[in-house]
């Protein structure tokens, strides 16, 4: 190992506690009590309520005699106003802790509520690096999808409706006190959500693994999720009640979240964000569309890592050059997307070709994510990737 690498300081961020396993949701009441909570605000979305998934949280709380309040108006790609509204309810209902239940949007809103309980202003005032000055109230995050990894990261992403852009809060104070990851909560996910969130987890693992900011922690934590997702996502998509597939997808999503919390993301996310803000496309689907095209562009920036990705996804790389093996990583991703019925062509989503300049402009606004990307990009490169995706 070179002296340069030895001299680097590698950060690792994670929740204080992670409870993983089938049935782990039943312990939410004990965990909230251990955190000193007496009246949590449950933050969730209408889909979770409709699927009766809140019972897994509400019943243990009721059995323990704990009172609670529910905010169930989380929107996809949550606007800042939703976080502010939920924080207002937290204060109005005299809550003292937060339980986030749902996909990444609900978990991100829950993080926002927890820090707004102790910090003044709007969530937009806290965007940027370490702008949260005071630790928030205790929070427990419980994912009902297997993709975002938000339950274990220090970031929350919101939509600023004033300019229709994504804004991000990075803070150690947004880390969960407890993440409860129960594969049972993912069993009712529809096929399309299973596919989208599953690829989202794959993007987290792959982007982190090839990141210029990869760490020894992120390298180790990203590898198994790549392998598990390649094996189990098609199974979970085909048979939602397959608990083994759901188990490994939940584990993969959480581990990939831990990986990217330390290693960072890249151009896939940067170029996916405009698809969400402009066309209200699910975050995971946006990532899925851009993943193979950005990977193909990035190959020369990290060929050894992409060759490893190919092998992790089941490709036979014996006897191949590093470049040839790296190219198989793109092929493996395309085959996975085909297996779960996801198109990676913009035209298949009704996006007109004349919108490419608008997408390019939106992608360039996320240039902060170009820094850890394994290959540099300029505006011409961004446009070429969107054109390839069309």
Secondary structure, DSSP 8 states (H G I E B T S, - for coil): --HHHHT--------SEEEESTTGGGGHHHHHHHTT-SEEEEEEEHHHHHTTTTHHHHHHHHHTT-EEEEEEEE-SS-BHHHHHHHHHHHHHTT--EEEEEESHHHHHHHHHHHHHTTS-S-GGGGTEET---S---EEEEEESSSS--GGG-SEEEEEETTTTEEEEEE-GGGS-SEEEE-GGGGTT--HHHHHHHHHHHHHHHHHHHH-TT--HHHHHHHHHHHHHHHHHHHHHHH-TT-HHHHHHHHHHHHHHHHHHHHH---HHHHHHHHHHHHH---HHHHHHHHHHHHHHHHGGGSHHHHHHHHHHTT---TT--HHHHHHHHHHHHHHHHHHTT----GGGGT--GGGHHHHHHHHHTTGGGGSSSSS---HHHHHHHHHHH-
